[in-house]
C-alpha cells in the first residue's frame, strides 16, 4: 500500500463492527488437536502481561489469505521469520462472539498503522486463568469454522 492510500484509511474513524460480519484469527500449527484449535489458541495477547484482548482481523478489510500472510509483519530482528504456512485461519461470526461466549466478550475495531483490518476480542478467556476452559473452547469451536484449514 502506498503512503498516501495508507494515510487516507488510517485517518478514518474507528467503525462499529456489525454482528453479521466475521473475524479471522490466526492459529499456529502447534495449537491444534485432532484438526481443531486448542483452547490455548484463543489466549489473550500479549501472553506475558495482564492482557484482556485477543487479536483478530475484520473480514470487511481483509481476506483469510491476507490474514495468514500478515504474520510476516510480526517478524522480529534476531528471531527466525514467521512462516505463513505454519498458520491456519479460524473464522467466527461477530454476533455469536458477542452473545454466545461465556465469559462474555466485546468486539472492537482497533486498526493499526500496519493493519486496517485489526480487531480486538476483549474479555476474560479461561485459558489465561489456568481454570477448566473446556466449555469456552467448545463454544468457540461451535461458533467458528476454518477459513484456511490444516
C-alpha positions as CSV (number, residue, x, y, z in Angstrom):
1,X,0.0,0.0,0.0
2,X,1.4,3.4,-0.9
3,X,1.9,6.0,1.8
4,X,-0.9,8.3,0.5
5,X,-3.5,5.5,0.5
6,X,-2.3,4.4,4.0
7,X,-2.9,7.9,5.4
8,X,-6.4,8.1,4.0
9,X,-7.6,4.9,5.6
10,X,-5.7,5.3,8.8
11,X,-7.2,8.7,9.5
12,X,-10.8,7.3,9.1
13,X,-12.8,6.8,12.2
14,X,-12.9,3.5,14.0
15,X,-16.0,1.7,12.9
16,X,-18.6,-0.4,14.7
17,X,-18.3,-4.0,13.6
18,X,-21.8,-5.3,12.7
19,X,-23.0,-8.6,14.2
20,X,-23.4,-10.1,10.7
21,X,-19.6,-9.7,9.9
22,X,-16.8,-12.2,10.7
23,X,-13.4,-12.1,12.3
24,X,-10.3,-14.1,11.4
25,X,-7.9,-15.4,14.0
26,X,-4.5,-17.0,13.2
27,X,-3.9,-20.4,14.7
28,X,-0.4,-21.8,14.8
29,X,0.1,-25.4,13.9
30,X,1.3,-26.2,17.5
31,X,-2.1,-25.1,18.8
32,X,-4.1,-27.8,17.1
33,X,-5.5,-31.0,18.4
34,X,-7.3,-33.5,16.1
35,X,-7.7,-30.9,13.5
36,X,-9.3,-28.2,15.8
37,X,-7.8,-25.3,17.7
38,X,-6.8,-25.9,21.3
39,X,-8.1,-23.5,23.9
40,X,-4.6,-22.1,24.1
41,X,-5.1,-20.8,20.5
42,X,-7.5,-18.3,21.9
43,X,-5.5,-16.8,24.7
44,X,-5.4,-13.1,25.2
45,X,-2.3,-11.4,23.9
46,X,0.4,-10.4,24.6
47,X,0.9,-13.6,26.6
48,X,3.2,-12.4,29.4
49,X,1.2,-9.4,30.6
50,X,-2.2,-9.0,32.2
51,X,-4.0,-8.6,28.9
52,X,-7.7,-8.7,28.1
53,X,-7.5,-8.8,24.3
54,X,-7.3,-11.4,21.6
55,X,-6.1,-10.1,18.2
56,X,-8.1,-10.8,15.1
57,X,-8.8,-9.3,11.7
58,X,-12.2,-8.0,10.4
59,X,-13.3,-9.6,7.1
60,X,-14.5,-6.2,5.8
61,X,-10.9,-5.2,5.2
62,X,-9.1,-8.4,4.6
63,X,-9.4,-12.0,3.4
64,X,-8.4,-15.2,5.1
65,X,-5.4,-15.5,2.8
66,X,-4.2,-11.9,3.6
67,X,-4.7,-12.5,7.3
68,X,-2.4,-15.6,7.1
69,X,0.2,-13.7,5.1
70,X,0.2,-10.8,7.5
71,X,2.0,-13.0,10.1
72,X,5.2,-11.8,8.3
73,X,4.5,-8.3,9.7
74,X,5.3,-9.7,13.2
75,X,8.8,-10.9,12.4
76,X,11.3,-9.7,14.9
77,X,15.0,-9.0,14.3
78,X,17.3,-11.8,15.5
79,X,14.4,-14.3,15.6
80,X,13.5,-16.8,12.8
81,X,11.0,-15.4,10.4
82,X,7.4,-16.5,10.8
83,X,6.2,-18.7,8.1
84,X,2.5,-18.2,6.9
85,X,2.3,-21.9,6.1
86,X,2.6,-22.7,9.9
87,X,-0.7,-20.8,10.5
88,X,-4.3,-21.6,9.8
89,X,-7.3,-19.2,9.9
90,X,-10.3,-19.6,12.2
91,X,-13.4,-17.6,11.2
92,X,-16.0,-16.6,13.7
93,X,-19.3,-14.6,13.5
94,X,-19.1,-11.3,15.4
95,X,-22.7,-11.6,16.7
96,X,-22.0,-15.0,18.1
97,X,-18.8,-13.9,19.7
98,X,-20.8,-11.1,21.5
99,X,-23.7,-13.2,22.6
100,X,-22.7,-16.9,22.8
101,X,-19.4,-16.9,24.6
102,X,-19.2,-17.1,28.4
103,X,-17.4,-15.2,29.9
104,X,-18.9,-12.5,27.5
105,X,-16.6,-10.8,25.0
106,X,-16.6,-7.4,23.3
107,X,-15.6,-7.0,19.6
108,X,-13.9,-3.7,18.7
109,X,-12.3,-2.3,15.5
110,X,-8.8,-1.4,16.5
111,X,-6.9,-0.6,13.3
112,X,-3.1,-0.2,13.5
113,X,-0.7,1.5,11.2
114,X,0.1,-1.8,9.5
115,X,-3.3,-3.4,9.7
116,X,-6.5,-1.6,8.8
117,X,-8.5,-4.8,9.5
118,X,-7.2,-5.3,13.1
119,X,-10.0,-6.0,15.6
120,X,-9.9,-7.0,19.2
121,X,-11.9,-9.6,21.1
122,X,-11.9,-8.2,24.6
123,X,-12.8,-10.1,27.7
124,X,-11.6,-12.8,30.1
125,X,-10.6,-16.1,28.4
126,X,-10.5,-19.1,30.7
127,X,-7.3,-20.3,29.0
128,X,-5.5,-17.3,30.6
129,X,-6.6,-18.2,34.1
130,X,-5.5,-21.8,34.4
131,X,-9.0,-23.0,35.0
132,X,-11.1,-25.6,33.1
133,X,-11.6,-24.0,29.8
134,X,-13.4,-26.9,28.0
135,X,-16.7,-25.1,27.8
136,X,-15.2,-21.9,26.4
137,X,-13.2,-23.9,23.8
138,X,-16.2,-26.0,22.8
139,X,-18.3,-22.8,22.3
140,X,-15.6,-21.2,20.2
141,X,-15.4,-24.3,18.0
142,X,-19.2,-24.3,17.8
143,X,-19.4,-20.7,16.6
144,X,-16.5,-20.9,14.3
145,X,-15.1,-22.7,11.3
146,X,-11.9,-23.0,9.3
147,X,-11.4,-20.4,6.7
148,X,-8.0,-22.0,5.9
149,X,-7.9,-25.4,7.4
150,X,-4.9,-27.6,8.4
